[in-house]
Amino acid sequence: MTSGAQPLTIGRGIRAVADRFPDKSAIHCGDDTLSYAELMDRAARAAAMLAEDYGVGPGDRVALIAPNCLEYLEIIIAVSDLGAMTAALSPKLSSTELNGILKDCAPRLVIYAQDIARADIGLGCPSLSFDAYIAAIEATAPSPVKDIAVETEPFVLHYTSGTTGAPKGVMVPHRSRVLSFLGMASEYGCYGPDDHFLAIAPLCHGAGLAFALASLYTGGTVTLEADFDPSRLVHMLGDKAITGLFCVPTHFQRIFELPESDLAALKQHKLKALISNAAPLLQADKEKVIDLFGEGILFECYGATESGIVTNLRPHQHLAKADCVGSPFVATQVKLLNEDGSPTPVGEVGELFSRSPYLFSGYWQRDEDTKEAWREDWVSVGDLARCDEDGCYYILGRKNDMILSGGINVYPKMIEDILLTLDGVEEVAVVGLPDPKWGQIVHAEIVMRGDTSPTSEEVIAFCRNDLSAYAVPKSVSFANHLPRNSGGKVLKRAIREEALSKRG
């Protein structure tokens, strides 16, 4: 006797949409479009080709190195239907970085966009260019999809950004992401058969892929952009009935630089939800976004590839809850713990743990790292936070970024928030540098706007007005921009290394 419950897998859900809306547009990319029937036909051909020609099956990895493109999501679906997982790798990684990750995940096959081929990438396994891939699936007859994918097994392998160390492969199960899609549909109101989502974030990143796949799983249409062009974004929001958009803070910064005529045209959008994630959105920038796009649509969510969405700040809270990331997401519980495992009182800082249906399976071949991330059935990625009396959370940075100076905990975000109030400061990142007397000292790297050019001494004097002596930066450097990864996260490790090299 069977229960009748059907597995929650990526392919099953999208095939159900194709049965319901076969002729409906599923994906737009440039001048090309795939209907749901065409998408599932191509995915079935791809699965047959991968299984027959390359032996791809349960537990295997297929590395995909490409920008956003029409083929990307069909490959994800095809690989997942075979019970394998796609290692979604950024085409912006250096050859050294790609080699390291390919060695780590040992894929059965590498599929790559034409311009990604580099002589110094030692793949060490079969590889397939997009041209060859397209020819292969067109020569393959689609066969019925075998229901071999297991909902609790991973369908994608996302590598962490490596902002604090070597990248780790995060295994994400079908079930976790499918349930997060349904939670997103409930919370954001832009995922359904009448919705059109614009995907400008890279699909190789956890959030970029999740926000795009959610549109397909819930029967909407998704438009993929390979490169972000803020002027084109304004045009598309005005000409198309785009109802959902996900941006990282660096996208907003480029939008802010547009001419006034373009910015005024943003008011013509038809967005139901504008979602920000991946890095904290500064309070001043939140207010700019609301002024440009209007009230009632901006959401800021906090989460990680390991945990999915953890908290969400809803539109009516942005001006009332400064620098806040909101309250727990649908079906999510959050708690803050001290180092001894005891609960952190309201208003005090602790390590943030969450549990939900959206959690990852573990890190690829890193049992110790996986064990460290879990505390019973709660997961942490090492972020520090505090919670107010209303149950809303405020992220203060990574535990690994916390500075211990003279035996006192110093939270970089607190200092960064103060420095951002100094006239002319565009961006700032605070890191700890080793010091023989204090253990660590505070170092700030600052990006100024316009012609403003304070001295290091003036910056330090400014901080003394609002910070305790132990939190005042002992050194300051200036840069044209902060180093970031392709997901918009600041690479504090690079800032720390640069500061140490200059110090000698």
C-alpha positions in Angstrom: 0.0 0.0 0.0 1.4 3.4 -1.0 0.7 6.7 0.7 -0.1 8.5 -2.6 2.2 11.4 -1.7 4.3 12.4 -4.6 8.0 13.4 -4.2 8.7 17.2 -4.1 11.3 17.4 -6.8 12.2 20.2 -9.1 11.4 18.3 -12.3 8.0 17.0 -11.2 6.8 20.4 -10.2 7.7 22.1 -13.5 6.4 19.2 -15.5 3.0 19.6 -13.7 3.0 23.3 -14.9 3.9 22.1 -18.5 0.9 19.8 -18.4 -1.3 22.7 -17.3 0.1 25.4 -19.5 2.0 23.7 -22.4 2.0 26.7 -24.7 2.7 29.4 -22.1 6.0 31.2 -22.2 8.3 29.8 -19.5 11.7 31.5 -20.2 12.7 34.6 -22.2 16.3 35.4 -22.8 17.3 38.0 -25.3 15.3 37.3 -28.5 14.7 33.7 -27.6 11.7 32.1 -25.8 10.8 28.6 -24.6 7.3 27.5 -23.8 6.8 25.1 -21.0 6.3 22.3 -23.4 9.5 23.2 -25.2 11.4 23.6 -22.0 10.4 20.1 -20.7 11.1 18.5 -24.1 14.6 20.0 -24.1 15.2 18.9 -20.5 14.0 15.4 -21.3 16.4 15.2 -24.3 19.2 16.6 -22.2 18.6 14.0 -19.5 18.6 11.2 -22.0 21.8 12.4 -23.6 23.6 12.9 -20.3 22.6 9.4 -19.1 23.3 7.6 -22.4 26.5 9.4 -23.6 28.1 10.3 -20.2 26.6 7.8 -17.7 25.3 10.6 -15.5 23.2 9.1 -12.7 22.3 9.3 -9.0 24.9 11.1 -6.9 27.0 12.3 -9.8 28.0 16.0 -10.3 27.7 17.9 -13.5 29.6 21.2 -13.5 27.9 24.1 -15.3 30.0 27.2 -16.0 28.0 29.8 -17.8 26.3 33.2 -17.5 22.5 33.4 -17.4 21.2 31.9 -20.6 18.3 29.9 -22.1 20.0 26.6 -21.6 20.9 27.1 -17.9 17.6 26.1 -16.3 16.9 23.2 -18.6 20.3 21.7 -17.7 19.5 22.1 -14.0 16.2 20.3 -14.5 17.7 17.5 -16.6 20.6 16.8 -14.2 18.2 16.8 -11.2 15.8 14.4 -12.9 18.7 11.9 -13.1 19.3 12.1 -9.4 22.5 14.0 -9.9 23.4 17.5 -8.9 24.6 20.5 -10.9 27.7 22.2 -9.5 26.7 25.8 -10.5 30.0 27.7 -11.0 30.5 31.3 -11.7 32.1 32.1 -15.1 33.8 35.1 -13.4 36.0 32.8 -11.3 39.7 32.8 -12.1 41.2 29.7 -13.7 42.9 28.9 -10.3 39.5 29.1 -8.5 37.7 27.0 -11.1 40.5 24.3 -11.0 40.2 24.1 -7.3 36.5 23.7 -7.3 36.5 21.2 -10.1 39.1 19.1 -8.2 36.9 19.3 -5.1 33.6 18.2 -6.7 35.1 15.8 -9.3 32.3 16.2 -11.9 31.4 13.4 -14.4 31.0 16.2 -17.0 31.7 19.9 -17.4 29.3 21.9 -19.6 30.5 25.4 -20.4 29.6 28.4 -22.3 31.7 29.0 -25.4 33.7 31.9 -24.1 34.6 30.2 -20.8 37.0 27.7 -22.4 40.5 28.5 -21.1 43.6 26.6 -21.9 44.8 26.7 -18.3 41.7 25.0 -16.9 42.7 21.4 -16.4 39.2 19.8 -16.4 40.5 16.3 -16.0 37.1 14.9 -17.1 34.8 15.0 -20.2 33.6 18.5 -21.2 31.0 19.8 -23.5 30.7 23.3 -24.9 27.3 24.8 -25.3 27.5 24.4 -29.1 28.2 20.7 -28.7 25.5 20.4 -26.0 22.9 21.9 -28.2 23.8 19.7 -31.1 23.8 16.7 -28.9 20.3 17.2 -27.4 18.9 18.0 -30.9 20.2 14.7 -32.1 18.7 12.8 -29.0 15.2 11.6 -28.9 13.3 12.5 -25.7 12.5 9.4 -23.6 10.1 9.2 -20.7 11.6 10.7 -17.6 12.3 8.1 -15.0 11.3 9.0 -11.4 14.6 8.4 -9.9 15.2 11.7 -8.2 14.8 11.6 -4.4 13.3 14.7 -2.8 15.7 14.6 0.2 18.8 14.3 -2.0 20.6 17.4 -3.4 19.9 18.7 -6.8 22.4 21.5 -6.8 25.9 22.2 -5.4 26.5 25.8 -4.7 30.0 26.9 -3.7 30.3 29.5 -1.0 31.8 32.8 -1.9 35.0 32.2 0.0 34.8 35.6 1.6 36.4 34.2 4.8 38.2 31.1 3.6 38.2 28.4 0.9 34.9 27.9 -0.9 32.8 25.0 0.4 30.2 23.1 -1.7 26.7 23.5 -0.2 24.4 20.6 -1.1 20.8 21.8 -1.5 18.0 19.1 -1.5 15.0 19.2 -3.9 12.5 19.3 -1.0 14.2 22.3 0.7 14.0 24.5 -2.3 10.5 23.4 -3.4 9.1 24.3 0.0 11.0 27.6 -0.1 9.3 28.4 -3.4 5.9 27.9 -1.8 6.9 30.1 1.1 8.2 32.8 -1.3 4.9 32.6 -3.2 3.0 33.2 0.1 5.2 36.0 1.3 6.1 38.0 -1.8 2.9 37.7 -3.9 4.8 37.7 -7.2 4.9 34.0 -7.9 2.0 32.5 -9.7 0.6 31.8 -13.2 -0.1 35.5 -13.8 3.4 36.7 -12.8 6.5 37.6 -14.7 9.9 37.6 -12.8 12.9 39.4 -14.1 16.1 37.5 -13.1 19.2 39.8 -13.2 21.2 38.1 -10.6 23.6 35.2 -11.6 21.9 31.8 -11.6 25.2 30.3 -10.4 24.5 31.8 -6.9 22.0 30.3 -4.5 19.6 33.2 -4.3 19.8 34.0 -8.0 18.8 30.4 -8.9 16.1 30.1 -6.2 14.3 33.3 -7.2 14.3 32.3 -10.9 13.3 28.7 -10.4 10.5 29.7 -8.1 8.8 31.4 -11.0 8.9 28.2 -13.1 7.7 26.0 -10.3 4.7 28.2 -9.6 3.7 28.6 -13.3 5.0 32.1 -14.0 7.3 33.4 -16.7 10.9 34.3 -16.1 13.1 36.6 -18.2 16.8 36.0 -17.8 19.4 38.8 -18.2 23.0 37.8 -18.9 24.5 41.1 -17.9 23.0 43.8 -15.7 22.3 47.1 -17.5 20.5 49.6 -15.3 19.2 51.6 -18.3 17.8 48.4 -19.9 16.2 47.5 -16.6 14.2 50.8 -16.6 13.1 50.1 -20.1 12.0 46.5 -19.3 10.1 47.6 -16.2 8.2 50.1 -18.3 7.5 48.0 -21.4 6.9 44.5 -19.8 4.4 43.5 -17.1 7.3 42.5 -14.7 5.8 41.7 -11.3 8.8 40.4 -9.5 12.5 41.5 -9.3 15.4 40.5 -7.1 18.3 42.9 -6.6 21.5 42.9 -4.6 22.8 46.2 -3.1 25.3 46.7 -5.9 22.4 46.7 -8.4 20.7 49.5 -6.5 23.9 51.5 -6.5 24.1 51.4 -10.3 20.4 52.3 -10.5 21.0 55.4 -8.3 23.7 56.6 -10.8 21.2 56.8 -13.7 20.1 60.2 -15.1 17.0 61.8 -13.5 14.9 61.1 -16.6 15.5 57.3 -16.2 14.9 57.4 -12.5 11.6 59.2 -13.1 10.5 56.5 -15.5 10.9 53.8 -12.8 7.6 55.0 -11.4 5.9 53.3 -14.4 6.8 49.8 -13.1 4.2 47.1 -12.4 6.1 45.4 -9.6 4.3 43.5 -6.9 7.6 42.8 -5.0 11.1 44.1 -5.1 13.3 41.8 -3.1 16.8 42.6 -1.8 19.2 40.0 -0.4 22.8 38.7 -0.5 24.3 41.7 1.4 22.9 44.3 3.9 21.0 47.2 2.3 22.0 50.4 4.0 19.2 52.2 5.7 19.8 55.3 3.6 19.7 53.2 0.4 16.4 51.6 1.5 14.9 55.1 1.7 16.2 55.9 -1.7 14.7 52.7 -3.1 11.4 53.4 -1.6 11.5 57.0 -3.0 12.3 55.7 -6.5 10.0 52.7 -6.7 7.3 53.7 -4.4 6.0 52.3 -1.1 4.6 48.9 -0.4 6.8 46.6 -2.6 10.3 46.5 -1.0 11.2 43.3 0.9 14.7 42.7 2.5 15.4 39.1 3.4 18.3 37.6 5.3 19.5 34.1 4.7 22.2 31.9 3.3 22.5 29.0 0.8 22.7 26.7 3.8 19.6 27.9 5.5 17.4 29.4 2.7 15.5 32.5 3.6 15.6 33.0 7.4 14.1 36.4 8.1 12.1 38.9 6.0 11.5 42.6 6.5 8.1 43.5 5.0 7.4 46.8 3.2 5.6 48.6 6.0 8.6 48.0 8.4 11.5 49.6 6.5 11.2 53.1 7.9 10.1 52.0 11.3 12.8 49.4 11.8 16.1 50.9 10.7 18.9 48.5 9.8 16.6 45.5 10.5 16.2 42.3 8.5 12.8 41.5 9.9 11.1 38.6 11.6 11.3 34.8 10.8 10.3 33.7 7.4 7.3 31.3 6.7 7.7 28.0 8.7 11.0 29.2 10.2 12.2 29.4 13.8 15.1 31.6 14.9 17.1 31.7 18.1 20.3 33.5 19.3 22.8 31.6 21.5 25.8 32.6 23.6 29.0 30.7 23.1 28.1 28.3 26.0 24.8 27.5 24.2 22.6 29.5 26.5 19.8 31.7 25.0 20.8 35.3 24.4 18.6 37.9 26.2 16.6 40.4 24.1 18.8 43.2 22.9 22.1 41.4 23.4 24.3 39.8 20.7 24.4 36.1 20.0 25.0 33.6 17.2 21.9 33.2 15.0 20.5 29.7 14.5 17.5 28.7 12.4 15.5 25.7 11.6 12.9 25.3 8.9 12.0 23.0 5.9 14.6 24.9 3.8 17.9 23.7 5.2 20.8 22.2 3.3 22.1 18.6 3.4 25.6 19.5 4.4 28.9 20.6 2.8 30.3 18.4 0.1 33.0 16.1 1.5 33.4 18.3 4.6 32.0 16.3 7.5 33.7 18.5 10.2 32.4 21.7 8.6 28.9 20.2 8.4 29.0 19.1 12.0 30.1 22.6 13.1 27.2 24.2 11.2 24.5 22.1 13.0 23.5 22.2 16.6 20.9 19.3 16.8 18.4 20.3 14.1 19.4 24.0 14.1 21.8 25.5 11.5 24.2 28.5 11.8 26.5 30.1 9.2 28.2 32.0 12.0 26.3 35.3 11.8 25.9 37.4 14.9 22.7 39.2 15.6 20.5 40.8 18.2 16.7 40.6 18.5 14.4 43.5 19.7 11.3 43.3 21.9 9.1 42.9 18.7 10.9 39.8 17.6 12.8 41.5 14.8 16.4 40.8 14.0 19.5 42.9 13.3 22.6 41.3 11.7 25.9 42.5 13.1 28.3 40.5 10.9 30.0 37.1 10.9 31.5 35.6 14.0 34.7 35.2 12.1 34.7 38.9 11.4 34.2 39.9 15.0 37.3 41.8 16.4 38.6 40.9 19.8 40.6 43.9 21.0 42.0 44.0 24.5 39.6 41.1 25.5 36.5 43.1 24.3 34.2 42.1 21.5 34.0 44.7 18.8 31.4 44.3 16.1 32.5 45.7 12.7 29.0 46.7 11.6 28.6 49.0 14.5 31.7 50.9 13.4 30.7 50.8 9.8 27.3 52.4 10.6 29.0 55.3 12.4 31.5 55.9 9.5 28.7 55.9 7.0 27.3 59.1 8.7 30.6 60.9 7.9 30.0 63.4 5.0 31.2 62.0 1.7 31.6 58.3 2.8 30.2 56.1 0.1 31.2 52.6 1.4 33.2 51.3 4.3 34.4 47.9 5.5 36.0 47.3 9.0 38.3 44.4 9.7 40.6 43.3 12.5 44.3 43.3 12.2 46.7 41.4 14.5 48.4 43.5 17.2 51.0 42.3 19.8 49.5 44.5 22.5 45.8 44.4 22.0 45.4 41.0 20.1 43.6 42.8 17.3 43.1 46.4 16.3 40.4 48.0 14.2 41.2 48.9 10.6 38.7 50.7 8.3 38.8 50.8 4.5 36.7 53.7 3.1 35.4 54.6 -0.4 34.6 58.3 -0.7 32.2 60.0 -3.1 33.0 63.1 -5.1 35.9 65.3 -4.2 35.7 64.8 -0.4 39.0 63.6 0.9 39.4 63.6 4.7 42.7 62.4 6.2 43.0 59.3 8.3 43.4 61.4 11.4 40.1 63.2 10.7 38.3 60.0 10.3 39.6 58.6 13.5 38.8 61.9 15.3 35.2 61.7 14.0 34.8 58.1 15.4 35.9 59.2 18.9 32.7 61.2 19.1 30.5 58.1 19.0 32.6 55.1 19.8 34.4 53.7 22.8 38.2 53.9 22.6 38.6 50.2 22.0 36.3 50.4 18.9 37.9 53.5 17.3 39.9 52.5 14.2 43.6 52.6 14.7 44.3 52.7 11.0 42.4 53.9 7.9 42.9 53.3 4.2 41.1 54.7 1.2 40.1 52.9 -2.0 38.2 53.6 -5.2 36.0 50.6 -4.5 35.6 47.7 -2.1 36.5 44.2 -3.4 33.4 42.2 -3.9 32.5 38.8 -5.3 30.0 38.4 -8.1 27.2 38.2 -5.6 27.9 41.6 -4.2 29.4 40.5 -0.9 32.4 42.5 0.4 35.6 40.3 0.5 36.9 41.3 3.9 39.6 38.7 3.7 41.1 40.5 0.7 40.9 43.8 2.6 42.7 42.3 5.6 45.4 40.8 3.4 46.0 44.1 1.5 46.2 46.0 4.8 48.7 43.5 6.2 50.8 43.6 3.1 51.0 47.4 3.3 51.9 47.3 7.0 54.7 44.9 6.2 
